[in-house]
């Protein structure tokens, strides 16, 4: 049985797409902070998850449901 972020596990195998993608994250206090997505995964219900690390937060990277209103993908190349 495959583990998932919803049950506190780490998804694995070919379903995870490993990436290195810069983002801006809207924090609960209203501020924005740079971060990085290092993986994408979609669960059986169709929810997209991202492995997110927020810089200078003191927290390790972890899987979260992707919320485009809170996590903004930054361009990887020129505009």
C-alpha positions in Angstrom: 0.0 0.0 0.0 1.4 3.4 -0.9 1.9 6.0 1.8 0.5 9.5 1.4 1.0 12.9 2.9 -2.6 12.8 4.2 -1.7 10.0 6.6 1.7 11.6 7.5 3.7 9.4 5.1 6.0 10.1 2.3 4.7 9.2 -1.2 7.3 7.3 -3.2 7.8 5.6 -6.5 7.2 6.7 -10.0 4.2 8.9 -8.9 6.5 11.6 -7.5 7.9 14.1 -9.9 11.1 15.5 -8.4 11.7 19.2 -9.3 13.6 22.3 -8.1 11.1 25.1 -8.4 11.3 28.6 -6.7 8.1 29.9 -5.1 6.7 32.7 -2.9 4.7 31.6 0.1 2.0 33.7 1.7 2.3 33.2 5.5 -0.5 33.3 8.0 0.8 36.7 9.3 0.2 38.2 5.9 3.9 38.4 4.9 5.5 36.6 1.9 8.6 34.5 2.0 10.6 32.7 -0.6 10.5 28.9 -0.7 11.2 25.9 -2.9 9.1 23.0 -4.2 11.2 19.9 -4.6 8.5 17.4 -5.5 4.9 17.1 -6.9 2.5 14.2 -6.3 -1.2 13.6 -7.0 -3.2 11.4 -4.6 -6.0 9.0 -5.7 -8.6 11.7 -5.2 -6.9 14.0 -7.7 -5.5 16.4 -5.1 -2.1 17.9 -6.0 0.6 17.9 -3.3 3.9 19.7 -3.2 7.0 19.1 -1.1 7.5 22.6 0.2 10.4 24.2 2.1 10.0 27.8 3.2 13.4 29.5 3.5 14.5 30.7 7.0 11.5 29.1 8.6 13.5 26.6 10.6 11.2 23.8 9.4 12.3 21.0 7.1 10.6 20.4 3.8 7.3 18.7 4.0 4.3 17.6 1.8 1.4 20.0 1.7 -1.7 20.2 -0.5 -0.9 22.7 -3.2 -2.9 25.9 -2.8 -2.2 28.4 -5.7 -3.6 31.3 -3.6 -0.9 30.7 -1.0 2.0 29.3 -3.0 3.0 31.3 -6.1 5.2 29.6 -8.7 8.1 31.9 -9.8 9.5 31.8 -13.4 12.5 29.5 -13.8 13.8 31.4 -16.8 13.6 34.9 -18.3 10.4 36.7 -18.7 
